[in-house]
Amino acid sequence: MKKIFGIGLAKTGTTSFSKALDLLGYKSIHEPKTWKQIDDNEAITDIAIPFPYNELYKRYPNSIFILTTRDNENWIKSISKQFHKNKRPKDKIERIKKFYGTYEFNPNVWLNRKIAYEKEVKSFFVDKNFIVLDLKDENKWEKLCGLLQIEIPNFEFPHLNKSL
């Protein structure tokens, strides 16, 4: 089965994107914890840290990959707010350390990692079923539905977890 993977980092609109896929009729999951949860769904979002894109591509090579992104200034404000308010289980702390190189929130380190990650992803997915989707773009439905080869819906793109 061809899957849809939202491989953007947290606070790049992953919850809104997951809801959009639900509205389009895809069985989706946001922030899965296991490979079984990935196997059992058509669309999977907020997975960048626990399930690296290159492993997902090896396992599901014919799938569609979508990098949700956000302008760096608002992303760092939003991720800082989330980081400082949330308690995390030990396994999530370890994944954050591995991805960012530290668990301590350092805006420069985290922003540089976001920039590097997005560059790596874009390079990896050249000539593959892939788009970059900024949920602030007015043409997000057109871009997404064009890739999915489905009709553009006549309702607004969801915007959940509004903070900035």
C-alpha positions in Angstrom: 0.0 0.0 0.0 1.2 3.5 -0.9 1.5 5.6 2.3 1.6 9.3 2.9 4.3 10.4 5.3 4.5 13.9 6.9 8.1 14.1 7.8 8.2 17.7 9.1 9.5 18.4 12.6 7.2 19.1 15.5 5.6 22.6 15.4 5.6 22.7 11.5 1.9 22.1 11.3 1.9 18.4 11.7 -1.3 18.2 13.7 -3.1 20.4 11.1 -1.7 18.4 8.3 -2.8 15.1 10.0 -6.3 16.5 10.3 -6.3 17.6 6.6 -5.4 14.1 5.6 -8.3 12.8 7.7 -10.6 15.2 6.0 -9.5 13.9 2.6 -10.5 10.4 3.7 -7.1 8.9 4.6 -6.8 6.8 7.8 -4.1 8.7 9.6 -2.1 8.8 12.8 -0.3 11.6 14.3 2.9 10.8 16.3 2.9 7.0 16.1 5.0 5.0 18.6 5.4 1.7 16.8 6.0 0.3 13.3 2.7 -1.5 13.7 0.9 1.8 14.0 2.6 3.0 10.8 1.7 -0.3 9.1 -2.0 0.1 10.1 -2.5 3.6 8.7 -2.4 5.2 5.3 -1.1 8.6 6.4 1.4 9.2 9.2 2.6 12.5 10.5 4.9 13.9 13.2 7.4 11.1 12.9 10.7 12.8 12.0 12.6 12.0 15.1 11.5 8.5 16.0 11.3 7.2 12.4 14.0 8.7 10.1 12.9 9.5 6.6 15.5 7.3 5.0 14.4 4.3 7.0 10.8 5.0 6.0 11.7 5.3 2.4 13.6 1.9 2.5 10.5 0.2 4.1 7.9 2.0 1.9 9.7 3.1 -1.3 6.6 3.9 -3.4 5.1 6.2 -0.8 4.5 9.9 -0.8 6.7 12.1 1.5 5.7 15.6 2.5 8.0 17.9 4.5 5.9 20.3 6.4 7.9 23.4 7.2 7.5 26.8 8.9 9.5 30.0 8.9 12.4 29.7 11.2 11.6 32.6 13.5 8.1 31.4 14.4 9.2 27.8 14.6 11.9 28.5 17.2 9.4 30.5 19.3 6.8 27.7 19.1 9.2 24.9 19.7 10.7 26.8 22.7 7.2 27.3 24.2 6.4 23.6 23.7 9.7 22.4 25.1 9.4 24.4 28.2 5.8 23.5 29.0 5.8 19.7 28.3 7.1 16.8 30.4 8.5 14.0 28.3 9.0 10.3 28.9 12.6 9.0 29.0 12.4 7.4 25.5 11.4 10.7 24.0 14.2 12.6 25.8 16.7 10.1 24.3 15.3 10.6 20.8 15.5 14.4 21.2 19.1 14.1 22.4 20.0 11.9 19.4 18.3 14.2 16.9 19.4 17.6 18.2 22.7 16.5 19.8 21.4 17.7 23.2 18.3 17.7 25.3 18.9 21.2 26.7 17.0 23.7 24.6 19.4 25.9 22.8 17.7 28.0 20.1 20.8 28.2 17.9 21.6 24.5 18.1 18.0 23.5 17.5 17.4 26.0 14.7 20.6 24.9 12.9 19.5 21.3 13.2 16.1 22.2 11.7 17.8 23.9 8.8 20.2 21.0 8.2 17.4 18.4 8.5 15.2 20.2 5.9 18.2 20.5 3.5 19.0 16.8 4.0 15.4 15.8 3.3 15.1 18.0 0.2 18.4 16.5 -1.2 17.4 12.9 -0.4 14.0 13.2 -2.1 15.0 14.8 -5.4 13.1 13.1 -8.1 10.8 11.2 -5.7 7.2 11.5 -4.7 7.9 14.5 -2.5 6.8 18.1 -1.8 7.6 20.8 0.7 4.4 22.2 2.3 4.3 25.4 4.3 0.9 25.5 5.9 1.0 29.3 5.7 1.0 29.1 1.9 -2.4 30.0 0.3 -2.1 27.3 -2.3 -1.5 24.4 0.2 -4.6 22.4 -0.9 -3.6 22.8 -4.6 -0.1 21.6 -3.9 -1.1 18.7 -1.7 -4.0 17.5 -3.8 -1.9 17.8 -6.9 0.7 15.4 -5.5 -2.0 13.1 -4.2 -3.9 13.3 -7.6 -7.2 14.1 -6.0 -9.8 16.8 -6.2 -9.3 20.0 -4.2 -11.9 20.1 -1.4 -14.2 23.1 -1.0 -13.4 23.6 2.7 -10.7 25.4 4.6 -7.4 23.8 5.5 -7.5 23.0 9.2 -5.4 25.1 11.6 -5.0 23.3 14.9 -2.8 24.0 18.0 -2.6 27.7 17.2 0.0 29.4 19.3 1.8 31.8 17.0 
